[in-house]
Structure formats: C-alpha cells, structure tokens
Amino acid sequence: MLEELAPKLDGVAVCSTYLRDTFAPRCPSIAHKTKVIFNGVDTNLFCPQESLREPKTIFFVGRFDQEKGVLQLVQAFEKLLPRHPDTKLVIGGATGFGVHQETPYVRQVRELAHSLQQTRNANITFPGYIHHDKDLPGYFQRATIFACPSLFEEPFGLVNGEAMACATPVVGSNRGGIPEALGPAGIVVNPENTEELADALVRLLDNAELRTQLGAASLARAREIFDWTAISLVWLQTLQA
C-alpha cells in the first residue's frame, strides 16, 4: 500500500522520529519524502500557574485502559506510600472521548485503589473525563508531577508536551516517541518495572530543587519546540520547500 501511495505524495509529515523510523524502512520511496514535525501545544492555554501548584500531587490523564499503564501507576503509588503517605494520586480520563465503561480493567484498577484507600488511607481520586480546553490546564498546573506510564508505543504523547508547557516535571515511559518528546527535561522509566517507576516519583517528591530544575527545562523546551508558533514555521518551511 505504501509503494502504491508513494508516487502520489509530495511529502509525508510524522509527529516523531520514532514514527518515521517505524514505517519509513518499509518503503524507501516514502522514506526520503518524510519529515518530522512535532505536535503543537497552545502555550497560552497550557502555561505555568505556580500559585495553584500543590505540594504532593501526582497526575495522570489519558485513555483508561491497559495500554496506558494505569494499573502500573497505582502499583507504583502503593510502593511510595510508606515514604510519602500524604501524596495524592489523580487519575483522569475515561475509556473513550467523553464516554466511559466500567470494563474489567477499570474495575481491577479501582479495586486496588479502593483497597489502598481502606488499608493505607491513600488519597486516590478518579475525576473521569476532563474537558481539554476548559479543565485540563488546571490539572497540569496543580500537579507536582505528571506521570505517563504508557505501555503502548506512543507516536508522541501530546499530554507530555502539555504538562511540560505548564512547567510540570514529567516521569514518562521509555516507549515510542515519549523519550523524544521529553528530551533531557524529563525522567524516562520502564513502565512495567513498578519499582523503577516508584523510585522516579519518590526522587521528585524528595527533591524540590530537582522538580524546579526539570519544570524550568520542560517549560523552555515546550515553548521552543512545541509552541504552535514554532510548529507553524516548520510547516510553512515544509510547504514552501
């Protein structure tokens, strides 16, 4: 199919080097036409509000299913509770855009969370679907840490860029385009290793200076690379080439 498509295309844009390297080797005639253009972030909407920042809140948002590593995040949260029992975990998102089903996976995650609430007095909340423009920036701005433990090979992971634009330190998985999006401004872990994930979260909870450093680096990277003004210039150059 790619070979059939190739002669009809002037160019192909993909949102990460990972995505380009995944499909381009399958079709050399498309590979040389392919350009990486990152996803864009509205940095006027997603921006820091340090007056809202909470001292110990770990935030996740995404599709509530197995691919996103929600269960691994709750398991990692259980491991950090002895050291930081007053930390809050906020798990946002639904099984679909604006709709939600109580799948067996969702029930498994909720049962573990409920057990931790009952036995460890854990602070875990599930706000459900979060409106992107109206509500999501506030969640990033309040969060101490954003966690993206995706098990899936994400092509990019836009939520990471949005968190970074809010100067929120990110602990992301070593899957797909996530390490590329984070660059040196985030912490990358194997999401299936819950000890490693917990250690990264504890490291940030322990170290306010590190959080400030990564938050500033994240903000600078988001404004330089993901801001729509920068992205639109790349698109303009691509279309004019």
QUIBELGI-V419931 format. One line per field, one symbol per residue. ss: DSSP state (2 for helix, 1 for strand, 0 for the rest). psi: psi as a letter, one per 40 degrees, with the letter a starting at -180 (. if undefined). A space follows every 10 residues. Layout:
BEGIN
ss=???
psi=???
END
This chain:
BEGIN
ss=0222220000 0111002222 2222220222 2001110000 1000000002 2200001111 1000022202 2222222222 0000000111 1100000000 0002222222 2222222222 0011111100 0222222222 2200111100 0000000222 2222200011 1110000222 2222201110 0002222222 2222220222 2222222222 2222221222 2222222222 0
psi=dddddddehd ihhieidddd edddeegded deehihhiii hgeddhiigd dehidghhhi iahgiddefd ddddddddde dddgeeihhh hiiieiheih hgiddddddd ddddddddde fighigeahh hddddddddd ddidihhgfh eighddgddd ddddeefhih hiifibeddd ddaeeihhih degddddddd ddddddgddd dddddddddd dddddeiddd ddddddddde .
END
